[in-house]
């Protein structure tokens, strides 16, 4: 099969294979295209799916398949606090957390009896907040742990592995 690459228009990269068009887009654009019927299927990490269902952006998600990934959510903090953070977590002391997934963090903390408060919600680069002392911990996705190690952060708690969801329908609204 021959790929015919098209130019990027408005953040949508398109590849044509015969009569099939593949679109590579940001998560929100993919959900918009699927919701309006302009796409037949879309891929979305279950992290983003869970967060967007919790905040009301996504409803009526029709997941037709799930592909396991080798990444997972972790709660990590500075190596320099290894003597205090595990004790604080165990005693229910309030700790501040930087995350791009505040609703998933809330569920994670509730399930484990942790007393955590979100202080920053950046779109990325959470590790720097904990490494610089702007927050006690970071709740983020890791695969290899290299970024955590580069920022001298240790994993104090972790959640299960994440997956990539294949959807063939969704109701999506931008917030």
KAFENUR-V33638 format. One record per residue. N is the residue number from 1. SS is DSSP state (alpha for helix, beta for strand, coil for the rest). Layout:
N/SS, N/SS
This chain:
1/coil, 2/coil, 3/beta, 4/beta, 5/beta, 6/coil, 7/coil, 8/coil, 9/beta, 10/coil, 11/coil, 12/beta, 13/beta, 14/beta, 15/beta, 16/beta, 17/beta, 18/coil, 19/coil, 20/beta, 21/beta, 22/beta, 23/beta, 24/beta, 25/coil, 26/coil, 27/alpha, 28/alpha, 29/alpha, 30/alpha, 31/alpha, 32/alpha, 33/alpha, 34/alpha, 35/alpha, 36/coil, 37/coil, 38/coil, 39/coil, 40/coil, 41/coil, 42/beta, 43/beta, 44/beta, 45/beta, 46/alpha, 47/alpha, 48/alpha, 49/alpha, 50/alpha, 51/alpha, 52/alpha, 53/alpha, 54/alpha, 55/coil, 56/coil, 57/coil, 58/beta, 59/beta, 60/beta, 61/beta, 62/beta, 63/beta, 64/beta, 65/beta, 66/beta, 67/beta, 68/beta, 69/beta, 70/beta, 71/beta, 72/beta, 73/beta, 74/beta, 75/beta, 76/beta, 77/beta, 78/beta, 79/alpha, 80/alpha, 81/alpha, 82/coil, 83/coil, 84/coil, 85/alpha, 86/alpha, 87/alpha, 88/alpha, 89/alpha, 90/alpha, 91/alpha, 92/coil, 93/coil, 94/coil, 95/beta, 96/beta, 97/beta, 98/beta, 99/beta, 100/coil, 101/coil, 102/alpha, 103/alpha, 104/alpha, 105/alpha, 106/alpha, 107/alpha, 108/alpha, 109/alpha, 110/alpha, 111/alpha, 112/alpha, 113/coil, 114/coil, 115/coil, 116/beta, 117/beta, 118/beta, 119/beta, 120/beta, 121/coil, 122/coil, 123/coil, 124/coil, 125/coil, 126/coil, 127/alpha, 128/alpha, 129/alpha, 130/alpha, 131/alpha, 132/coil, 133/coil, 134/coil, 135/coil, 136/coil, 137/beta, 138/beta, 139/beta, 140/beta, 141/beta, 142/beta, 143/coil, 144/coil, 145/coil, 146/alpha, 147/alpha, 148/alpha, 149/alpha, 150/alpha, 151/coil, 152/coil, 153/beta, 154/beta, 155/beta, 156/beta, 157/beta, 158/beta, 159/beta, 160/beta, 161/beta, 162/beta, 163/beta, 164/beta, 165/beta, 166/beta, 167/beta, 168/beta, 169/beta, 170/beta, 171/beta, 172/beta, 173/coil, 174/coil, 175/coil
